[in-house]
Amino acid sequence: MEIPTIVGAGLIVIGVGIGIGRIGGSAMEAIARQPEATGKIQTAMLIAAALIEGIGFAALFVG
């Protein structure tokens, strides 16, 4: 692998990690505020995390 490819892959992984971390943190805050909506919040969180990972994988393949 060339150096620019490694740097690009590293940036993609960092971006995906930050995105999923923000989703998880926001979901935990929402559950703390409205415990009765836990199921809906978790479902939305998992769907958003899957979409972010999918975009990350696509970006890794392009890189």
Secondary structure in CASP SS format (residue, H / E / C, confidence):
PFRMAT SS
TARGET T0000
AUTHOR 0000-0000-0000
METHOD secondary structure of the structure
MODEL  1
M C 1.00
E C 1.00
I H 1.00
P H 1.00
T H 1.00
I H 1.00
V H 1.00
G H 1.00
A H 1.00
G H 1.00
L H 1.00
I H 1.00
V H 1.00
I H 1.00
G H 1.00
V H 1.00
G H 1.00
I H 1.00
G H 1.00
I H 1.00
G H 1.00
R H 1.00
I H 1.00
G H 1.00
G H 1.00
S H 1.00
A H 1.00
M H 1.00
E H 1.00
A H 1.00
I H 1.00
A H 1.00
R H 1.00
Q C 1.00
P H 1.00
E H 1.00
A H 1.00
T H 1.00
G H 1.00
K H 1.00
I H 1.00
Q H 1.00
T H 1.00
A H 1.00
M H 1.00
L H 1.00
I H 1.00
A H 1.00
A H 1.00
A H 1.00
L H 1.00
I H 1.00
E H 1.00
G H 1.00
I H 1.00
G H 1.00
F H 1.00
A H 1.00
A H 1.00
L H 1.00
F H 1.00
V H 1.00
G C 1.00
END
